[in-house]
Amino acid sequence: MRKARSDSKLKNLPPDQYEALVDWMLAGVPYRVIKKRLADEFKVVVRGNSALTDFWNDCCAAALLARRQRAIAMADEVAAEAEKRPGEFDAATIDALKQKAFELAVNPNADPRDVKGLFMLVLKARDQAINEREIELAEQKFREQQARNEQASEKLRDVVSGGGISRGTIKQIEEALKLL
């Protein structure tokens, strides 16, 4: 009776072990570490790297392409939503983008364009938050200046209604101008 080929053993792992192996490979775990994990955790011995390479080519490449397609689709959806309503990029969405960008950044098999796209969205969201804060500060400064102008105008009206320019009136005008 012939022994099953190593790559055949890998392809016929139980579903949870199969998924774990795919995840390890997609995460870029080195083959030597994968072989040790297979032996320790699943009691499956793989001697050479060819079985892992065959498993990658037959099983992981398709899973990688599917993950990339999902990542691209998600990035496109988020970008379209951000363009529709740029001011409504909520914190949960930004956190999800940061997490996905991190996951792609640490994955050695990730497409650099996907990583760049997600990081650009994160940076765009950060720029929006900074711009919103700058607008709030400018509005606050404008309101404060309007209040000072109103106080100065009120003091000048008091001077005019006082009926002339005396030393006290000049002093009041100087105080009003200091407020500006």
TALINZI-V663231 format. One record per helix or strand. SS is the DSSP state (H for helix, E for strand). FROM is the first residue (numbers start at 1). TO is the last residue. Records with the same first field share a line. If there is no record, write none. Layout:
# TALINZI-V663231
SS = FROM-TO, FROM-TO
This chain:
# TALINZI-V663231
H = 6-11, 15-26, 31-42, 50-84, 86-88, 91-106, 112-161, 167-179
